[in-house]
Every structure is written in C-alpha cells, then in structure tokens.
Amino acid sequence: MILDSINQELLVLKEKKNYRSLPTLIHDGREVILNGQRMLNLSSNDYLGLANDVSLREEFLKTMTPETFLPTSSSSRLLTGNFSDYQALEQQLATMFGAESALIFNSGYHANTGILPAVSNAQTLILADKLVHASLIDGIRLSSAKCIRYRHNDASQLQRLVSENHNLYAQIIIVTESIFSMDGDKADLCALVRLKKSYSNVLLYVDEAHAFGVRGEKGLGCAEEQDCINDIDFLVGTFGKAIASAGAYIVCRQVIREYLINKMRTFIFTTALPPVNIQWTAWVLQHLSALQYKRTHLLRISEKLKTALTGKGYHCPSVSHIVPMIIGASEDAILQAEELQRKGFYALPVRPPTVPEGTSRIRFSLTADITEHEIDQLIALING
Ligand SMILES: *Cc1c(COP(=O)(O)O)cnc(C)c1O
C-alpha cells in the first residue's frame, strides 16, 4: 500500500530530525510571533527591508485607482495576458542593465526550470556547480542535456572539464549562482567569463537570486560589481527577495528572448503575473539605485557576524548577508536554533537534503533592517 510507505517515510524523517512542517507565524514588521513568542526575524529574504517599508507602499498606492489596480492577467502573455506593464518593466530592466533585452517570469523557480530545457538539447553539456539551487537542478533534469556537476567554485576542475568536452558537444552551458544560497559565498564571475570567452561554444548562466538588489553600486548584483553584465549569456534574478515583490527576470540578447518566448514551457503555459505585481516591481526598481546606504549597512553587519562566528571557532565561508553557522548534526542545529529563538532571535536550522549530510547549520539571512546593536546581542548569545 502506497499510504503505508508514505507513513513509513515520514516516520524516518521524524527520527532523523529532518521532518518539515509549516510554522504558524504571525508577522509584525521586522518581527515574527510564533507560539506567543516574539522574535526578531533573522531568516527572511527581505534583504533591503523593503517588504516592511509602509511608506513605500503608501506612495505606491497613491499611483493606483480601482481601474489600474489589476489583480489578475487572466491569461498567458502569448494569449491575452500581455498587458503593457510587462513590456514597460522589461524595457526598464534592459535599460538599467545596459543590455539588449529582458524577459519576466512568474518566479525564479519558473525561470530556472524553464530556461535550461528550452535552450539545450542532446548535443548540449551542462556544467553546473555542485551547490546550485534546487530549481536549477530541476531545470537540468527537465532538459535533454548531459550534465556534470563540478566541485563548488573549483575553477581548475571546471577548466579541465571544458577543455576535455568542448569538442564533443555542440554547446556547453556553465551554470552557477553568484551568491550561493546556503554558504553565502560567491562565484568568481570574471574567471568564468574569461573561461567561456576562450571557447566559441561555451555559454554562461548566472543566477543572482541572492545578489540582485544587494550587490553593486546600483544594486544590479554581482555581475555589476564584477563589471561583466554583458558577458553573461543568461543573467537571471528574482524579485521575491531584496525587491520585496514576486517574479523573476532574465537579461539577455534579443535573440535569446525571442527564442524563450517560443520555446520555454514555464513561460508559455502559465498565467502571467498580475499587472499590479508588475507595477509594484517597477516601482521598487525605480528606487533601487538610491538604496546604496542600505546595501552598505547590510554588508557591515554581515561582516561583523561572520568575524564573530569565525572567532568562536565556526567555519564560515560567507562573503555576504547570508551567514551560515555550520554545526554538523541536524539535532544539534535544531537545539541551538531553538535556544536562539527562546532568546528572541528567529534563526532557523537548515538540514539535509537542502545541505549535504553532516553540515546542518543555522542560516542567518540578514536584512538591512537589523541594527548593529542587535547583531551584538546575537553574537553574545552564540556559544564559542
Ligand atoms: C529563491 C531562489 C530561487 C527561486 O526564486 P523564486 O522566485 O522564489 O521562485 C532560484 N534560485 C535561487 C538561487 C534562489 O535562492
């Protein structure tokens, strides 16, 4: 019986402390309330604190009327769902990035599961960093490409794989994140660009989900910071994190945009995001370049936390606002997270399969709303 085996599997998850359930959270600005306990949220992806900015929402609502407030697109963009707001946002993105074109998707998950299957075939080799996000893994699985995962950020292994394989395939696509979700470290995009430029059939795919809004002087991500925006063939990012909205984008050449519109199943076979959501994204993006002070503050408190963790003997690979405290056993990570929660900090454990076995951790996901004083209080609570 299938139900028996499902129950059995759930029991195993519980025994291994890898069981997941939905927390009944109440949100109150920077804080969450869980089971009556009020805590500072250290686990949100609202990196710039914009999701909590009531005045930003007030200003936006002033631009809305019942006629322009459209909560649904009622259709795929290829049918009747192509409101002018989408093209306006895509033009805005292309201009911000100084790129040929942009295309919007319903989420980062849609983007990553749709782009790779669309642009690859059986003559494609995908070389993906060992730690790329689950959505990229799923995109690779849905594609007919062959795939090899290279060791995390290992440029020399990647170089060897490219030189061994570039003659055997019509094209190679290198797939990486810029800032990695779980370690908070970053890829050397310049090195990847140099590598791909030395071959005529190598393309580069970069997921900036955690960097868009946060890195670069204009907040465009690590590609801006490392000055290589136009050298990346598939530059992808999301609006659900620092941008305090929902959706995702690719910045790319015009011909790739056209091809995706024709081939990408997660673009074609889904109802487009509500126009009001697109308008909100456009509104937030207009403010993005002026938020450098938030980016600076976020990096400062992140470095402070990382330095303290390292000082207390934790290995911390982070160079960003995602600061993992790697503990090891899932059970210990859970206990330490619960202890921090009792003291008023909503920190969450991350366990396998999200991270490799034996590297369970507390993942601090900092936002620009958090004060330096609060970081000091947190540091004082962490065991050395
Ligand atoms: C969050 C995330 C996604 C998914 O984006 P959504 O818009 O939440 O679907 C994709 N890639 C990475 C690296 C992410 O962290």
The ligand as an ORCA input file, in Angstrom:
! r2SCAN-3c Opt
* xyz 0 1
  C      14.950     31.744     -4.139
  C      15.757     31.196     -5.255
  C      15.174     30.836     -6.471
  C      13.695     30.772     -6.635
  O      13.135     32.011     -6.818
  P      11.576     32.186     -6.507
  O      11.230     33.472     -7.162
  O      11.429     32.184     -5.030
  O      10.879     31.011     -7.143
  C      16.005     30.480     -7.512
  N      17.350     30.437     -7.372
  C      17.931     30.730     -6.204
  C      19.408     30.672     -6.094
  C      17.160     31.120     -5.112
  O      17.728     31.385     -3.949
*
